Amino acid sequence: MAKTKDLIRIDKLITTSIAIQDVDAYDADELGFMARAMVMASLPHSRVEGTEFERSNGDYTLSIVAPSRVGLPYGTIPRLLLCWLTTEAVRTKERELVLGDSLSGFMRQLDLVPTGGRWGSITRLRNQTERLFASSVTAIYRDRQRTRIENRAVIDSADLWWHPKEPNQSSLWQSTVTLSESFFKEIVDRPVPIDMRALRGLKKSPMALDVYVWLTYRMSYLTKPTEISWHSLQGQFGAGYPTTPQGIRHFRQKFLAAMKRVQLVYNGGRATPTDGGMKLLPGRPHVRKLK
């Protein structure tokens, strides 16, 4: 059964790739954006105990802190939320974003099917939304000469008029979220363009989503062959994998599996594994640059 599901997913990714090659993101009205800070260092892939999470990418370190009652965001949903927030902010040029008057309507924008129960998508969306919106982020850039520290929250406030037991019911008031000024400036000034069809195709895997937006970003400016070590990649993507030889091997397997899926939808992402890491070659940006 698992093998059959994998074959179905691979077939869907190939179909998505063909659609992307036939009509680009601009012409298909599938252009989206992701916050650059979240591309350079990823969120947790699975549930994390405690209230602080840290990832590093060279001189860049991203630290996320959450209230103990709420917990840290993790998995696919916070990534989809961040993409929606970034895309909508770039589109409207407004800090206050309207999520709509019904829960099911907003879930359709995230390509989520409303399902109830303890483990249903409605419960998970509400839980992960609260976790993401309640968290604060610290970005630290450190080299031999300089240290730069930026503290920011994703939002200033959120007002969510959702009915979990009646997701199709419209509220008298629109649900809204107001982005923090620093986060809004970051995502509007320097967003990373992505193809929403690829994001939807890869949404079953948080690792694949991270690898896709990272590879898309790197290919947008890469001008010469570059090798990135497994140690560096694990620091950026390897949440939950110990830095032991066995942990590195396990991370490498998961990363390569995610990369294989990413390259099905983005065949211009030229990345090949080596003994030391991943070798990136200049290739075609997944989202063309406007002249």
N, C-alpha and C positions, 0 to 999 in steps of 0.2 A: 504493500500500500504506500509506504514512504517513497519507494522508488517511482511509483506511478505519479505521485504528487510532484516529485522533483522534475520528472519529464514534462508534466503539464506546465510547471513554472518556467522551465527552460523554453518550451515552445512559445509561451506568452512573451518572454523576453525577446525572443527572435522576431516575433510579430511586431513588438514595440520598436525594435531596432529598424525594421524595414519601413515602418511608418515614419520614423524620425528621419531616415535617409531620403524618403520621398518628399516630405514637407518639413522645413525647419521650424524651430520653436516660434519664431516671429510670425511666420505665415499661418501656422496652425493655432495661433493664440494660446500657446502653451509655455510662454516665457515666465519663469519664476526666479526667485532670488533667495539666497541664504546669507545670513550674517557671517561676515568674514571671520570674526572671533571664534565662531563655532566650527568653522572649517579647519582652522589651524590646530585646534585641540578639541577632542570629542567629549560628549556627555557619557555617562555610564550606559553600558549596554543592558545590564540587568540590575536588579535591586541591590543597593549598597547599604550596608549597616553603617550607622553613624550619621553625622550631619555635614561632613566635609568631603569633597572629592577633588582630586588634583590630577591634571594631565599636563605633559610637557612636550614641546616641539622645538628642539634647539634652544635658542635664547628665550623662547616664549613659554610661559606657564599660565595655565588657566585653573583657577580655583573657584569652586562653587560651594556655597554654604547655605544650608536650609534650616528653618526652625525645627526643633526636635519633634514637635507634635505633627509636623507635616511630612518631613523626609525629603530626600533628594529625588529629582526627576530622573527617569531612566527609560530606556527602550525606544520604540518607534514613535510613539505619540508626541513626546516633546520635540522631536526633530520635525515632524509634520507641522506642529504648532509654530515653531520658529520660522519655518519656511513660509507659512501663511502670513504671519506677522510681518516678516521682512518684505514679502511680495506686495502685500496690501499697503504698507508704508511707502514703498517706492512708487506704487501706482497712484496713491492719493496725495502723497506729500503732507500727510496729516499725522499728528501724534495720537489723536483719538480715533480708534478704529471700531467700526460697527460689525459685530459678529452675527447679527440677525435677531429675529424674534422667536426662533424655535431651535431647540437642540438638534433635531434631525436635520434641519436646514444647514446648520453649521457643520455637522458631521459629513454631509454630502460634499461640502467644500474641501474637506480633508480626505475625501474618498474613503470614508468609513461607513459601514453598514450598522445602523443602530441595533444593538442586541442587549437584552436585559440580563438580570441575574448578577451574582457576586463577581463573576469573571467576564461579564459581558463588556462590549465596547463602550456602552454608556458609562458604566462605573469606572472603567479604566480611563476614559477621557476626562471625566470630572476630577478623578484623583490626580492624574498627571498634570492637568491644567493648574490645579492648586499648587502642586509641588513646584512647577516651573515658575509660576507667577510670584510665589513666596520666596524664591531663592535670590540670593545676591551673588554677583560675579566679580572676581578680582583678576585682572590681567596684569602680569608682570613681565616686562621686557628687560633682560639683564645681559650685559656683555662686560668686557674688561674695563670699559671706560664709563659706562652709564647704566643706571637702573631707573626704569620708568614704571610707575604703578598706577593703574587705572581701576577705580572701584565703580561699579555700576550695577543697577538693578535692571531687569528686563522691563518692568512696568512701574508706573507710579500708582495706578489703581485699576481695579476691574470691577464691573457691575454685571453679574451674570444672572439673568432671569430665565433659568432653565427648569423644565419639569422632567426629572429623570423617569418618572413613571408614565408620563405622557409626552414623549419626545416630539411628537408631531404638533402638539398644541402650541399655538402662537400666544405670546405674552402681550400684555398691554404696552410693555416697554421694550425697547431694543437693548440687547446685551452689548456692552461696550468695554473696551480696554484702552487705557491711556498709557502709551509707552513712556519710559523715562526719557528725559531730554538727551542724556548721554548715549543711551542705546539707539534712540531714533537717529541721532546725528551719525553714529557709526554705520548703521545699515543703509541710510539714504546716501551718504557720501561714498561708501565703498562696498556696495553689495556684490556678491558673487552670482553671476547669471547661471541658471540651470534650466534643463528641460523638464517640465512637470510630468511628462509622460514617462521619462526614465525614473523619476522619483516614485511615481505610483507603481511602476513595475518592480521596484526593488524594496517596497515598503515592508515586506515581511521580515527583513533583516536589518537591524540597526547598524551592524558592521558594513553591510553593502551600501547603505545610505551614506555613511561616513566616507567610505572609499570613493563613492561616485562624486560627491561634491568636492572632495580633496583632489581627485584626479582631474576633474573639470577645471578647477582653479589652477592647478600646476600647469596643465596644458595650455592655459590661456596666455602664459608668459614665458614658457620654457624655450630657450634658444639653443641649448647644447645638451648632449647626453649627460645625465646626472644619475648617480647611484646613491640611494638612501639606505642606510644600514638597517638590519633587522632590529638592532637596539633602539635606534631612533623611531622606527615605525611602531615598536611596542610601546615606547614612551607616549606616542601620540594616540594610538588606537587600542592599546592592549589593556583595557580596563579589566581587572580581575584575573589577569594571568601573571603568575609569579615570575621573577627574573632568574629562575633556575634554568639549566639546560632543557629540562623537560617542559617547563612553562614556556620557554621561547619556541620550542618545537610545536607545542600545542597552538600557540598564537600564530605561528607561521602557517600552519595548516588552515586555520580559520580565516586568516587574511587572504591566502591564495584562493580559497573557495569563494570568498566575497569578491575578489578581483575578477575571477572567472565570470561571475554573474554580471559584474559591472561592464566588462568588455563585450558581453553579448549585446547590451544596449548601446554601448559607446565603443564601436570598433576602431575609432580614431585615437583612442587612449592607448598609446604605445608604451606598455610597461611589461617587462619580462623579469622573472626571478633569477637571481644569481646566488652563489653560496653566501655572499655577504649581505645581500638585501634585495632591493628592487631597482632595476635600471630603467629610467624614464628616458624616452627619446622624443624630440620635438615632433608634434603631430597636429592634427586638425582640432581646433577648439570645438567642444560639443555644441556651444552656442556661438554662432558667428558674430563677429564684431561689426557694429554698424559703422559705416564710413561717415 
